[in-house]
Amino acid sequence: MSAPAGEVYRIDWLPGTDVLHGTCHCGARHTAEDPVAMWDWMLAHPQGHHHPRESGS
């Protein structure tokens, strides 16, 4: 299954650490050390996602 055109998922690695910073196509952000957990979070959209402008994020 591929993502619809226009959806961009980005994962940045913080050099010198095991920390990954993920940004979903919706703008929600997440931090994890496990790459599998990061992709599970991204691909579970919208469950667990909170847009940065939403309260409670």
Order of alpha helices (4+ residues) and beta strands (2+ residues): beta-beta-beta-alpha
